[in-house]
Amino acid sequence: MAKFNFGNVLGGAVFGGLNAILSHNASRDGYSKANRYEVVIGLPSGSNNPEAGDSAQSGNLLSQLHGETARRISFRCDSISMPGRNLRTQMNGNIYGPPHEMVQGQTFAEVAATFYMGSDMAERYFFEEWQKVTYNPDTYNINYYKEYVGAVEIYALNEKDERTMGVRLEEAFPKTIDAIPFGHASSNTINKCSVSFAYRYWRNIATEPQKANLESTLQDILKDAVIKQVQTQIPAVLRRLF
């Protein structure tokens, strides 16, 4: 009985696999690297609202929220993760044979980030003031949701600092600010501000367009209605000029 030559088969499979790996490795852009990223933080609308938390409206800190500090924080992000997505499922047992899972919705985990802090600790102030937009520190009344949610954009960069992928955390806010440890033995350690962002959902900026905002949609409808109403009052001869 003739024997099957496993060596030739396995050898061919191994070399074929290596050739495939080498051909993919020789791609123009190479691999995505974990240290090539960019973070852009969008502030909540409540940072402009005088009805939000009083201390969030204090002069110098409010100007920092809109100016240099916001840009500085984006550059000083030490670590962050692009979020994952989990499909929430339920087992369908109302069938004959093996059951299967059915998707009910989506769930998203919080995104943790750390930021290097300057000697003025403005990064810490930044996120504290953002949290204070959620409530009034004197009465502890909670502000409206839309007033304290902002956005966080996370981009992957290539070696030329070009954005190759980006995700946007929609309706985000700093849920948790971690403690900052101090110690005499840590003389050469740079302090970091660690923050966990809660958000409603995330979307791929390139493939998932931004959803229409109900408020802006209503504004557009009202604006169009006003324009049409005004145009009906313009004589036909003049309407030709518009």
C-alpha positions in Angstrom: 0.0 0.0 0.0 1.4 3.4 -1.0 2.2 5.8 1.8 0.9 9.4 1.7 3.7 11.9 1.9 2.6 14.3 4.6 6.0 16.1 4.4 5.4 17.5 1.0 1.9 18.6 1.8 2.9 20.3 5.0 6.0 21.8 3.5 4.0 23.4 0.7 1.4 24.7 3.2 4.1 26.2 5.4 6.0 27.9 2.5 2.7 29.1 1.1 1.7 30.6 4.4 5.1 32.3 4.8 4.8 33.8 1.4 1.4 35.1 2.1 2.6 36.7 5.4 5.6 38.3 3.7 3.5 39.7 0.9 1.1 41.3 3.4 4.0 42.5 5.5 5.5 44.3 2.5 2.4 46.7 2.3 3.0 50.3 1.6 2.0 51.6 5.0 3.3 48.8 7.2 1.6 48.2 10.5 -0.5 50.5 12.7 1.4 51.5 15.8 0.0 52.0 19.2 2.0 55.3 19.8 0.6 57.0 16.8 -2.7 58.6 17.8 -4.5 61.9 18.3 -7.2 63.0 20.7 -9.6 65.9 20.2 -12.0 66.9 23.0 -15.2 68.7 22.3 -16.6 70.7 25.2 -20.3 70.5 26.3 -22.7 73.3 25.4 -23.3 73.9 29.1 -19.8 75.5 29.5 -21.4 78.5 27.8 -24.6 78.4 29.8 -24.8 80.7 32.9 -27.4 78.4 34.4 -24.9 75.6 34.7 -22.8 75.0 37.8 -21.6 78.4 39.2 -18.0 77.5 39.7 -17.8 76.3 36.1 -18.5 79.9 35.0 -15.6 81.4 37.1 -13.5 83.7 34.9 -10.1 82.3 34.5 -11.1 78.6 34.5 -13.9 79.2 32.0 -11.4 80.9 29.6 -9.1 77.9 30.0 -11.9 75.5 29.1 -12.2 77.2 25.7 -8.6 78.1 25.0 -5.1 76.9 25.6 -5.9 74.2 28.1 -8.3 72.3 25.8 -5.6 72.2 23.1 -2.9 71.4 25.6 -4.9 68.4 27.0 -5.3 66.9 23.5 -1.5 66.9 23.0 -0.8 65.6 26.5 -2.9 62.5 26.3 -0.6 59.7 27.5 -2.9 56.8 26.9 -6.4 56.1 25.6 -8.2 53.2 23.9 -10.4 53.1 20.9 -13.6 51.6 22.3 -15.1 48.3 21.5 -18.7 47.3 20.8 -20.6 44.4 22.4 -23.8 43.1 20.9 -26.3 42.4 23.7 -28.0 39.0 22.9 -30.7 36.7 24.2 -31.0 33.0 23.6 -33.8 32.0 21.3 -35.2 28.7 22.7 -38.5 28.8 20.9 -37.3 26.6 18.0 -36.6 22.9 17.4 -33.0 21.8 17.5 -30.0 23.8 18.8 -30.9 27.3 20.0 -29.3 30.4 18.7 -28.6 33.9 20.0 -30.5 36.9 18.8 -29.2 40.5 19.0 -31.2 42.9 21.2 -29.0 45.9 21.2 -25.5 47.3 21.8 -23.5 48.1 25.0 -20.4 50.2 25.3 -17.8 50.2 28.1 -16.3 53.4 29.5 -13.1 54.7 27.9 -10.2 55.4 30.3 -7.6 58.0 29.5 -4.6 59.5 31.2 -3.1 62.9 30.7 0.2 64.4 31.7 -0.2 67.3 34.0 1.6 70.6 34.0 2.9 72.2 37.2 -0.3 74.3 37.3 -2.4 71.1 37.2 -4.7 72.7 34.6 -5.6 69.3 33.3 -7.1 68.4 36.6 -9.0 71.7 36.8 -10.3 71.2 33.3 -12.1 67.9 34.0 -13.2 69.0 37.5 -14.9 72.1 35.9 -16.5 69.9 33.2 -18.0 67.7 36.0 -19.3 70.8 37.7 -21.3 71.6 34.6 -23.4 68.6 35.5 -24.6 70.1 38.8 -24.8 73.3 40.8 -22.2 73.0 43.6 -24.3 75.1 46.0 -27.7 73.4 45.6 -26.6 70.1 44.0 -29.3 70.4 41.5 -28.5 68.3 38.4 -28.3 70.1 35.1 -29.9 69.1 31.9 -28.3 66.1 30.1 -27.6 68.0 26.8 -25.8 70.7 28.7 -23.0 68.6 30.1 -22.3 66.1 27.3 -19.6 66.7 24.8 -17.6 64.6 22.4 -14.2 62.9 22.3 -12.6 62.0 19.0 -9.8 59.4 18.8 -7.7 59.1 15.7 -5.1 56.6 14.6 -2.2 58.1 12.7 0.3 56.7 10.3 4.1 57.6 10.1 3.3 60.8 8.2 0.9 61.9 11.0 -2.1 61.4 8.6 -5.4 60.2 10.1 -6.1 56.7 9.0 -9.1 55.9 11.2 -11.2 57.9 13.7 -14.0 57.2 16.2 -16.1 59.8 18.0 -17.6 59.2 21.4 -21.0 60.8 21.2 -22.6 62.5 24.3 -19.5 62.0 26.4 -18.6 63.3 29.8 -15.9 62.6 32.4 -17.7 60.2 34.8 -14.7 59.5 37.0 -11.6 61.4 37.9 -9.1 59.1 39.6 -7.0 60.0 42.7 -3.5 61.4 42.2 -0.9 59.6 44.3 2.0 61.6 45.9 5.1 60.3 47.6 8.6 61.4 48.5 10.1 58.4 46.7 8.5 59.5 43.4 10.8 62.5 42.8 11.2 61.8 39.0 7.6 60.8 38.3 5.3 63.0 36.3 1.8 63.3 37.7 -1.0 62.1 35.5 -4.8 62.8 35.5 -6.7 59.6 34.9 -10.3 60.0 33.6 -13.0 57.6 32.6 -15.4 58.8 30.0 -19.0 57.7 29.9 -20.8 58.1 26.6 -24.0 57.1 24.8 -22.4 55.4 21.8 -19.5 55.7 19.5 -19.3 55.9 15.7 -16.7 55.4 13.0 -16.2 58.9 11.6 -15.5 57.7 8.1 -18.2 55.1 7.7 -21.0 56.2 10.1 -22.3 59.8 9.4 -23.5 61.9 12.3 -27.1 61.5 13.2 -29.4 64.5 12.7 -30.0 66.4 15.9 -33.8 66.8 16.7 -33.3 70.4 17.9 -31.4 71.5 14.8 -33.8 69.7 12.5 -36.7 71.6 14.1 -34.8 74.8 13.7 -34.2 74.1 10.0 -37.9 73.3 9.5 -39.0 76.6 11.2 -36.4 78.5 9.3 -37.6 77.1 6.0 -41.2 77.9 7.0 -40.3 81.5 7.8 -38.5 81.9 4.5 -41.4 80.5 2.5 -43.8 82.8 4.4 -41.7 85.8 3.6 -41.4 84.8 -0.1 -45.1 84.6 -0.5 -45.3 88.3 0.5 -42.8 89.3 -2.2 -44.3 90.3 -5.6 -43.8 87.8 -8.4 -41.5 90.2 -10.3 -39.2 90.6 -7.4 -39.2 86.8 -6.6 -37.4 86.2 -9.9 -34.4 88.1 -8.4 -34.0 85.6 -5.6 
